Each structure stands twice: as structure tokens, then as C-alpha cells.
């Protein structure tokens, strides 16, 4: 693991005021990681504020501490900024300016494209989730993990391994999940909250989006697309789309699934999921994005049709 665990632990022990942030459009690993860290720091008698550019997704609002996440805060007066689960601290979006007011920045992440920026960095691309890095930090601090921290860490690991489906589901992921269950996490209760709380509107939106399915490259690439009209017609936010991309990937013979979404401010948000033989982070990087080998994303200027064609061509070039 790149970085200095000892130095990070020293800062967490010695400093008092922490401003914690994650990337835009946060998911379970980002939210679980920052809440686990914030709750632990508060138990240690410190001030820890979680400042995010985007709200906590509806299915994660049950997480202990989620109600304390703020969308605005003055970074002045904080000792340390902690950025979690961000391939680059810029991915914190509009809250980045407040983070930069802090005299010290710690970067805790598992994305391969991490530029290692920040004064101190704990970056391990082999970690299944940033939540596992938070777990390592809390273990190094000899913090006795309580049920509220445990459920946040459990959700971080559960969601970033795709419920332990992905190849990233390491022995450490299972061990930490098992230990969190020992500490009071209820697996079915969590699964019900995270995965079985969708609205009827979201399911109808899924029907619409699946109608956009296109198969290309001799059956090896499957894509879906969501227009701004789709989202507004079903009165759903963009976080409703989380997980839709798993349907095209589940098609037999498909190597890469792609989801295209029209952005409010123009351009198309592109998400990739690979079954493992194609490194989609390399394809995303060609369009200025990044991510992991099996899950990556980028934002590409242009219309839906243009971007769909360009991205499919770029994928064609790297298919086995
Ligand atoms: Mn993550």
C-alpha cells in the first residue's frame, strides 16, 4: 500500500478538526467510508464534518451518521481535510475549494488512477473497497469498532464488491464483513435497506432504459441509454440508475456493458462494466475519465448518438 499509515494515524490522533469528503454521485463505499471515519473520530472526542457535493442516496440514508452530512461548510478552521474514494481530489466537485482551505489533506483511496495527491496518502488499488482502508486505519488506531461504524464499513464492502460478486471480493473483504457481522450488523436487514427499497417509478424507469438496449461488436458490447426526459418523466434522480448497467452485462457473450446518461449541463456520462477480459479504465482514460479494470467512467461532450458511436468504436479497438 502506497503511503504512510503511521503518519496518517499520528495526524488522526493529534489533530482535532476534520473535514471529510468523497466524490460526486456518491455510492455505498464513499458514504460508508466517510461516515465510518467521521463516527470513529467523533467517538474519539474530535470534530468531524462530512461535506459532500451531492446528497446521500435514498437507499443509504439509514446509515448511522447519514443525517449529519452537510452540503455547505466553511473549510476555514479545520485542521485536516480527508478525501475518501476519489481517484483524484478534484472529484469532490464543488466542495473541493473548502477542502483546500485546510492546511493538511489526507487522501484515502483504492482507485488505480489515483494521482496520489494530498499531503498524506493511503492508496491501495488492490483493496476491494475504500472501506477496507478505513478499517485498516481504525485497526491501526486500536479503535474498538462499534455497531454504528461496523454497519458503515459493511455497506462499503458489500456495495463495492457487488455483494461479493466481483473479482475484487478478496479474503480481506469477507473477513472484514464477517467481523462486522460479529459486531452486530444484520446482513438481511442491511440488504433490504440497500437493495430492496426502490420506488415503483424506478422500476418503471428501468423498463424504459432497458428498452434502449443495443448490442454491438458481435454481441460483446451491450449498452443502455438514459435521456434527461426519461429521468424527469419518471420523477427519478440520477442515483436511481445505480445498478441498471448490471442487466446488459449479464447477457451471455457480453464482455463490456456501457451506460450512457445525458448530463444536465451537457455532454454524456458514460459508465463501463467489464466481465474481466477488457480493462475499461484504459478506455475511460482515453476520454479523460478513469476507474478500475472492471468498472470505470468518463464524461464525453456531444450528443447521445455521437458519444454512443465514439465510445463503441473505442471499445471495438480493445476487445479480445
Ligand atoms: Mn470505492
Boltz pocket constraint, residues with backbone or C-beta under 6 A from the ligand:
constraints:
  - pocket:
      binder: B
      contacts: [[A, 29], [A, 30], [A, 85], [A, 110], [A, 128], [A, 129], [A, 130], [A, 160]]
      max_distance: 6.0
